Amino acid sequence: MLTPVRSRVRTAALALSAVAALVVGTTATTGAAAAPLPTPAATKQEPTSVAYVEVNNNSMLNVGKYTLADGGNVFDVAVIFAANINYDTGTKAAYLHFNENVQRVLDNAATEIRPLQEKGIKVVLSVLGNHEGAGFANLPNQQAASAFATELSDTVAEYGLDGIDFDDEYADYGNNGTGQPNDSSFVQLVTALRSNMPDKIISLYNIGPAASRLSYDGVDVSSEFDYAWNPYYGSWQVPGIALPKSKLSPAAVEIGGTSQGTAADLARRTVSEGYGVYLTYNLDGADRSADVSAFTRELYGSDALYTP
């Protein structure tokens, strides 16, 4: 997993990023482009296609290299995998951590993120546990949940991202004297984050203690999510969250790891059963047009074209 570093180390990097953002025509406070982003050349029907990219090994720009025959994007959402929720044993608080590869993508948003957004592809940051005991489901109180939500939303604004994805794996709840999952933590975190960024994406990788703790004290945060997806690649599993089918991906495939036949079957079922999202993982830099076409033919009636 990722090597932990104290969050305060990020201060200088964020300051440099803000200066760089001004140079490329963005604002440091919002990360928004000075001019509106161009409209994509073509739009396509649902389902929404999602691509997770392991940025320790691969470039986010790979997501923009696939188009349909009419020129539309294959992928609608690109997920930076992954930042971490870490734990400071001194302050006894969770904090957001970026390893050097995630930090590189964010610091180079002008060349790693903006080109995708200019094509109409949303770019979301995934946040994952890091074996330190801190997780989305054991923040001890409302103040801690609000503080972490602010760190997340500030990051989205700072780097001009389109949202946050929650992946409650590898937290190792209880390490470093941290608490076990509680019922209030994730509800408070999601509520605060949605308040901070009402128009951004919040998605749920449907796994871990947080995913089963979506209601507390009369508040159910299910409707605050834009998407939720099955985390088990090569399988079909409807996420257990009260969202309409248009926001759910029961299908999940690993590109190059799930057979083309299975990917096609899952895509066919996605369409036939009326679901609105199709999740893919581990898009690398190779020409995967055969693997991608296996599902785009079923989802959109078109092969996928790869442009290096």
N, C-alpha and C positions, 0 to 999 in steps of 0.2 A: 504494500500500500504506500501512500504518500508520506514523505518525511515531514514531521511536524516542525513548525517554526512559529515563533510568537507573532501575533497579529500586528504588533506595533512596528515590526520590521517593514510592514507595507507602507508606512507613512510617506517615506521618501519616494517610493515607486508610484504611489497615487499622485503625489505632487507633480512628478515628471510626466505622468500620464495626462494630467490636466493641461499642462503646457502643450504637450503634443496634440491634444484634442483641439486646442485653439488653432494650432498651425494647420490642421487638416480641415478646419471649418466646423468644429463642433464646440459645444459649450461644456465646460468642466462640470457644471452643476447638473446638467440634464443629460449630457452625452448625445443630444439630438443633433442631427445635421442642420446646418444653417439653411439649406434649401430642402424642399420636400423630396423624398426619394422617388425615383422614376417608377411609373406603373409598369408591372411586368408585361412582356410582349403578349402573353396569352394566359388566360385563366383556364382552370380545369374544373371538372366536377369533383365532388367528394368521392372517396374518402381522403382525408388529410393524411399525408405520408410524413413520418417522423424518422430522422436519422440521428442516432447517437454516434459521436466520434470520440474515440480514445485519443486525446490530444497528446498523451505521452509518446505516442508513436505515429500519429497521423495528422494531416492538415484539415482544418475546418473547411478549406476551400474545395475539398473533394465533393462536398454536398452540392455545390453549384455546377458540377461538371456533367450532370445528368439531366437531359431534357426529353420530352415526348416528341412525337413526330410533328405536332403542331407548334413546337417551340416552347410550350409551357414547361415549368419546372416539374421534375419528378417529385422532389421533396419540398414540403411546405414549412417544416420546422427542423432546425438543426440544433442539437443539444451538445454543449461543451461538457465533456465528461472527463474529470469532475473536480469541483472544489470540495472542501471538507469542512465539517463541523468538528473543531478541535476543542481541547479543554486546557485551560490555564490553571495549573495546580496552585499557583500563588494567589490569584484573585478568585479562584474557584468559580470561574465563569466560562461558558462556551464562547467560542469566537470563530469567525469565518477565516479559513486558511486556503491559500493558493500555493500549490507546488510550482516549481520553476516553469513548467510547461504551460500550465493554466495561466500563470502570470504573464508569460510571453504572449499568449493569444490576446489577453486583455490589453496589455500595453501596446500591442500592435493592432488595435481594433481597426485602424484605417485600412489595413491590408488583409486582415484575417476575418473581420466581421462585416464591415461595411459593404464589401463586394457581394456578400450573400444578401444582405438587406436590400441592396440596390436591385437585386433580381426579384425581390418580393418574398424572400425566405426569412422567417422569423428565427432569431438566435437566442436560445435560452441557456442559462447556466444550471447544470445539475449540481446538487449538494449532497454529499455522501458522508457517512460515518468514517472514523479513522482509528478505531480500536482504542480510543482514549477515554471512553466512558460517556462522552457527551453525545447526546442524540436529540432528535426533535421531540421525543416523548418523555424526557426527564428534566426539562427546564423547571426549576423549582418553584417559580411563582410568575405572576403576571409581569412584573418588572423585568425579569430575565427574558421572558418570551418577547416582550416588546423591544427590548434592547437588541436581541438577535434579529428580529424582524426588520428593525431599522438598519442594521448592518447589511442585510440582504438587499433591501430596497435602495440603500445608498449605493451599493455596488452596481445594481441595475442602472441607476441614473448616471453614475460616474463613467461607465463604459458604454452607455447607449445600448444596453441589451433589451430584449423583449420579454424577459420574465425569468422565473425560477422554477426548477424541477426538484421535488423532494424524493430522495432515495434513502430509505431508512434501513440500510445495511451496514454491517461492520462497526456499529457504534460500540459494541462490547459494554453494554450497560452494566454499571457497578465498578468498572475499572477506575482507579485513582480516587476511590471513595465516593464516586458519583451515585446517584439514586437509581432505583429501578424505574421502569416506565410508569407514568401516572396518567390519569384520565384527562387532566386539564391542559397539560403542556401543549400538545399539538393543536388543539382547538384554539388556545390563546395565541399561538404563533401564527397560524393561518389567518385568524381574524385580524390580527395586527398587520400582517403583511398585505392582506387585501385592502385594508384601510389606507395603507401607505401607497399602494400602487393599484388603484381601481381599474385601470385600463390595460394592465400587463397580464401576461400569461402566468398562471400558477398551475403546475401539473404534478401528478402523483404517480410515481413508480410504485405500483400497488403491492408493497412488501413491507414486512417488519412491524414492530409494535405500533408505530404511528398510524399505519394504514388501517388498523382495527380500532383506533381511538379517535373517531371523527365527531363524537357528540359528547357534550358535557354541560351540566347545569342548564339544560333546556336549549343549548345552542348546538346546532348541527352545521358543520362547515362543508358538508359535501358539495353544496351548490356553489361554493367559492372557487372550486377547481374548474379550469377550462378543459382539462383532459385528465384521464386516468387510463393506465395501460397494464396489460399482463406482463410480468417480469420474467416469464419462463420461455426461453427461446425455443422455437420449433414446436410450440404447443398452442392450443386454444383454451383460454380461460377468461370468462367474463369477470372484470374487476367488480368486487363486491362493494360498490359505492352507488348511491342514489343519484345518478346522472343520466341524462337521456342517451340513447344509443349513439347519437351524433358526436358525443364527446368521449366515447369509449373505444379502446382497442383490445378486443379479446385475442387478436392475433399478435404474435411476436416472433420475429425471425432474426437470426444472426447472419448477416450477409457473408457468404463464403463458408458458413458453418452449418446452415440449414439447407437441406437439399432443395433444388429448384422445384421438384415435384411438390414437396411440402409447402414451400412458399406460395406456389400457385394455388394449392388446395385451400390454404388459409385465406388468401386473397379472394378466391371465389366465394368462400363462406362469408367473408366480411361483407361482400356485396349482396349476396342472396339473403342474409339475415338482417341487413339494414344498419350495420354499424358504420360509424363515420370516421374512424381513425385506423391507420395501419402502422405498426411500430417496427422499426428496424434498428439493428445495433451493429457497431464495429465496421462502419464504412471506411475502407482503407484507400490507399492511393493507386491500387491496381485497377485495370479496366474490368469492372464488375457488371458490365452491361448485360451479360447473359443472365446472371443472378437477378439483377434488378428487373429485367424484362419479364422474368418468370412471374413476377407479381403485377407489374404495370399492365401487362396484357389483360389480366383479369380485372384489375381495378379501373383502368382507363381505356381499354381497347387499343393500346398502342405499345409498341416496343420502346425501350429506353435507349437513347443515343448518348454515347460518352464522348466528351470533348476534352482532351488532355489540357 
